[in-house]
Amino acid sequence: MTAPAQAAHTQALLAQVAEQLGHPVTGELAAALRRVPRHLFLPEALWVRDGQGGYRPIDRRTDPHEWMAAAYTDQSLVTQFTDGLPTSSASMPSMVLRMLQLIEVTAGEAARQPPTSILELGTGTGFNAALLCALLGRGAVTTVELDAVLAEQGERNLKTAGYSPTVALGDAAKGCPGSAPYARVLATFSVDRVPPAWIAQTTPGGRIVAPWTSAWCCYGTLALSVGASGTAQGRFHDFASFMPMRCPSSGRETGNGARAQAIPAKAAKSATALSPWAVAGGDLDAEFHLGLTVPGAFFSWDTTGEHAPVRLRVGDTTSTSWATVDYDGAHTTEFTVTQAGPRHLWNEIAAAYASWESHGRPGVGRHGLTVHADGEHTLWLDFPDRPLVPSADVRSH
Ligand SMILES: C[S@@+](CC[C@H](N)C(=O)[O-])C[C@H]1O[C@@H](n2cnc3c(N)ncnc32)[C@H](O)[C@@H]1O
């Protein structure tokens, strides 16, 4: 591509990113985006969302113009599927920039120095690692990838674009002890716990940024400051939905992947005034809170009409408990609940939702996490001395 064509593509991308962020991209971040051509990091076959819950392929060999346009659009581009699920992607550029802002890689106000070392978790295409090299210099950047094919491709892409950070093959849950410690650790997949190695390999005063997921809701980004005694503390931020961390044995996602349910024999029926749409209809603040406070609970919608005009199914990744909430097609103030198993899942959801309302419907940013030296996680609301009580401690009623 000619230099003017490249510049025009990047300028168009910067404009879209600015619109998404709500402010212009300036300074070092804009310069880094101009220096790292995104298309050099993309394979010939890509998949983009089709707007109907699925994906549609774009192949450079058959549709070079659409492929190039996709490369310079502010969207996530899936680069790998495993067993029908996306397992690697080039993240949405505006999300990448938000993460870089949150982890504080550029010289800040008050003459704060940029970090001298950063560990990126999830090399993928290598695009983010290249931005980090452009910002901090290649000697500062280590990146880890679980998938050998992706690690090799990512390293090749980085070389083509003129960057050579340390690319390590391994499980990011273990960090990358070889080049530790790091001033920053940046995950580019989502987690439901902070692996102890990340804190152990971050220098006191350093930062860890990781997208968050729970079985109920894959949303939010955690930013932790690491303390002197192996602890870390920080808040969640109101953006990002990243694919979950993969575990080495299966190569597939960890966390909320287990969905199989045996059906316990005895089910109890009741009625609820709580609308299933209130807890699972797209209110990210509510769903994020439920995900944190009702561990292991997940949901799916059944709109086949087989059992009810609309049914919300609730399951549990850790036991055989389940619940269903049926809308009869007419009444919006009362719904039929059926629950079975050791956990009364709908009662837990309803109690957690009531608690969320009683706290003034807190947004994602009012939630925080402390990771203690022994690895224990304490969730809190507003301030670290106001812990959030998980639903397991709320008696079913
Ligand atoms: C959203 S993609 C990363 C995007 C990448 N940073 C980029 O700029 O293209 C997430 C990546 O994390 C990798 N990953 C997931 N779990 C991992 C693990 N446990 N260890 C290392 N890499 C992992 C995936 O294979 C995938 O390539």
PDBQT file of the ligand as one rigid body, heavy atoms in Angstrom, charges set to zero:
ROOT
HETATM    1  C1  LIG A 401      -8.694 -11.135  21.903  1.00  0.00    +0.000 C 
HETATM    2  S1  LIG A 401      -7.345 -12.117  21.468  1.00  0.00    +0.000 S 
HETATM    3  C2  LIG A 401      -5.958 -11.071  21.708  1.00  0.00    +0.000 C 
HETATM    4  C3  LIG A 401      -5.761  -9.955  20.798  1.00  0.00    +0.000 C 
HETATM    5  C4  LIG A 401      -4.314  -9.578  20.675  1.00  0.00    +0.000 C 
HETATM    6  N1  LIG A 401      -3.762  -8.972  21.842  1.00  0.00    +0.000 N 
HETATM    7  C5  LIG A 401      -4.137  -8.727  19.432  1.00  0.00    +0.000 C 
HETATM    8  O1  LIG A 401      -3.667  -7.599  19.519  1.00  0.00    +0.000 OA
HETATM    9  O2  LIG A 401      -4.434  -9.242  18.364  1.00  0.00    +0.000 OA
HETATM   10  C6  LIG A 401      -7.082 -13.157  22.896  1.00  0.00    +0.000 C 
HETATM   11  C7  LIG A 401      -5.867 -14.030  22.759  1.00  0.00    +0.000 C 
HETATM   12  O3  LIG A 401      -5.555 -14.565  24.045  1.00  0.00    +0.000 OA
HETATM   13  C8  LIG A 401      -5.074 -15.859  23.853  1.00  0.00    +0.000 C 
HETATM   14  N2  LIG A 401      -5.232 -16.592  25.117  1.00  0.00    +0.000 N 
HETATM   15  C9  LIG A 401      -6.393 -16.995  25.696  1.00  0.00    +0.000 A 
HETATM   16  N3  LIG A 401      -6.139 -17.662  26.832  1.00  0.00    +0.000 NA
HETATM   17  C10 LIG A 401      -4.799 -17.678  26.986  1.00  0.00    +0.000 A 
HETATM   18  C11 LIG A 401      -3.933 -18.218  27.962  1.00  0.00    +0.000 A 
HETATM   19  N4  LIG A 401      -4.389 -18.921  29.013  1.00  0.00    +0.000 N 
HETATM   20  N5  LIG A 401      -2.604 -18.029  27.818  1.00  0.00    +0.000 NA
HETATM   21  C12 LIG A 401      -2.118 -17.311  26.748  1.00  0.00    +0.000 A 
HETATM   22  N6  LIG A 401      -2.882 -16.809  25.779  1.00  0.00    +0.000 NA
HETATM   23  C13 LIG A 401      -4.214 -16.975  25.900  1.00  0.00    +0.000 A 
HETATM   24  C14 LIG A 401      -5.953 -16.420  22.737  1.00  0.00    +0.000 C 
HETATM   25  O4  LIG A 401      -5.368 -17.542  22.128  1.00  0.00    +0.000 OA
HETATM   26  C15 LIG A 401      -6.067 -15.209  21.827  1.00  0.00    +0.000 C 
HETATM   27  O5  LIG A 401      -5.067 -15.212  20.857  1.00  0.00    +0.000 OA
ENDROOT
TORSDOF 0
